[in-house]
Structure formats: structure tokens, C-alpha cells
Amino acid sequence: MTRTNTWAILTATAVLSLLLTACKDTKTLQENEQLKAKVAELQKENGQVGNDLETMTAARDELAKENTKLKAEIKSLKTKHSGKKTASRKHH
């Protein structure tokens, strides 16, 4: 009788252990799938951010060139007119 109870307890323990292990594995698999989806989403966002950065860098460079050009134009216009001063007229 004692041997039967011992085998019954061992069998029940083994079955419960397997069920708990299977349950944990299922949870782990679900978490893995969620994490994989999140990683894929983040990689996609990272690619988009990289593209946006390239676009903004190109726009910044273009604006810097235009700014330099306009500064040179302003400087050349100032030097042309800086020598000419009109005499102010006094009202009597």
C-alpha cells in the first residue's frame, strides 16, 4: 500500500511538473513573439528615422549654402553704397 501511494504521489508530481513547465513555456513563447514584434517595429522606426535624418541633413546643407551666398550678396551691396553719403539739407 505504501509503495502504491509513493508511486501515485511521484506520478502526480511528475504530471503537475510537466503541466507547469508547459504553461511556462507557452508564456515564454508568447513573450518571445511579442518581443520579436516590438524589435521589428523598432527596426522599422529606426530605418525611417535614418531616412529623415538624411533628408534633414541635405536640407540643412542646402540652406547653409544659400545663407553663405546671401551673406556674400549683402556684403557686396554694402560695399557699393558705403562710400556715398548724401549731404543733409538744413531747413532755414
C-alpha positions as CSV (number, residue, x, y, z in Angstrom):
1,M,0.0,0.0,0.0
2,T,2.8,2.4,0.8
3,R,4.5,1.6,-2.5
4,T,1.3,2.3,-4.4
5,N,0.9,5.7,-2.6
6,T,4.5,6.6,-3.3
7,W,4.2,5.8,-7.0
8,A,0.9,7.7,-7.1
9,I,2.5,10.7,-5.5
10,L,5.5,10.6,-7.8
11,T,3.3,10.2,-10.9
12,A,1.1,13.1,-9.8
13,T,4.1,15.3,-9.1
14,A,5.6,14.4,-12.5
15,V,2.4,15.3,-14.3
16,L,2.0,18.6,-12.4
17,S,5.6,19.5,-13.1
18,L,5.1,18.8,-16.8
19,L,1.9,20.9,-16.9
20,L,3.6,23.8,-15.1
21,T,6.6,23.6,-17.4
22,A,4.3,23.5,-20.5
23,C,2.5,26.5,-19.1
24,K,5.7,28.5,-18.5
25,D,6.9,27.5,-22.0
26,T,3.7,28.8,-23.5
27,K,4.1,32.1,-21.6
28,T,7.7,32.4,-22.7
29,L,6.8,31.7,-26.3
30,Q,4.1,34.4,-26.2
31,E,6.6,36.9,-24.6
32,N,9.2,36.0,-27.3
33,E,6.7,36.6,-30.1
34,Q,5.7,40.0,-28.6
35,L,9.3,40.9,-28.2
36,K,10.1,39.9,-31.7
37,A,7.3,42.1,-33.0
38,K,8.5,45.0,-30.9
39,V,12.0,44.6,-32.2
40,A,10.8,44.5,-35.8
41,E,8.7,47.7,-35.2
42,L,11.7,49.5,-33.6
43,Q,13.9,48.5,-36.5
44,K,11.4,49.9,-38.9
45,E,11.2,53.1,-36.9
46,N,15.0,53.3,-36.8
47,G,15.1,53.0,-40.6
48,Q,12.6,55.8,-41.0
49,V,14.5,58.0,-38.6
50,G,17.7,57.4,-40.5
51,N,15.9,58.4,-43.7
52,D,14.5,61.5,-42.1
53,L,18.0,62.4,-40.8
54,E,19.5,62.1,-44.2
55,T,16.7,64.3,-45.7
56,M,17.2,66.9,-42.9
57,T,21.0,66.9,-43.3
58,A,20.7,67.5,-47.0
59,A,18.2,70.4,-46.4
60,R,20.5,71.9,-43.8
61,D,23.4,71.8,-46.1
62,E,21.4,73.4,-48.9
63,L,20.2,76.2,-46.5
64,A,23.8,76.7,-45.4
65,K,25.0,77.2,-49.0
66,E,22.1,79.6,-49.6
67,N,22.9,81.5,-46.4
68,T,26.5,81.9,-47.4
69,K,25.5,83.1,-50.8
70,L,23.1,85.7,-49.4
71,K,25.7,86.9,-46.9
72,A,28.1,87.5,-49.7
73,E,25.5,89.3,-51.7
74,I,24.7,91.5,-48.7
75,K,28.3,92.3,-48.2
76,S,28.8,93.2,-51.8
77,L,25.8,95.5,-51.7
78,K,27.0,97.3,-48.6
79,T,30.4,98.0,-50.1
80,K,28.9,99.5,-53.2
81,H,26.9,102.1,-51.2
82,S,29.0,102.7,-48.2
83,G,31.2,105.4,-49.9
84,K,28.3,107.6,-51.0
85,K,26.8,109.8,-48.3
86,T,24.3,112.4,-49.2
87,A,24.6,115.8,-47.6
88,S,21.7,116.6,-45.4
89,R,19.8,119.8,-46.2
90,K,19.2,122.2,-43.4
91,H,15.9,124.0,-43.2
92,H,16.2,127.7,-42.5
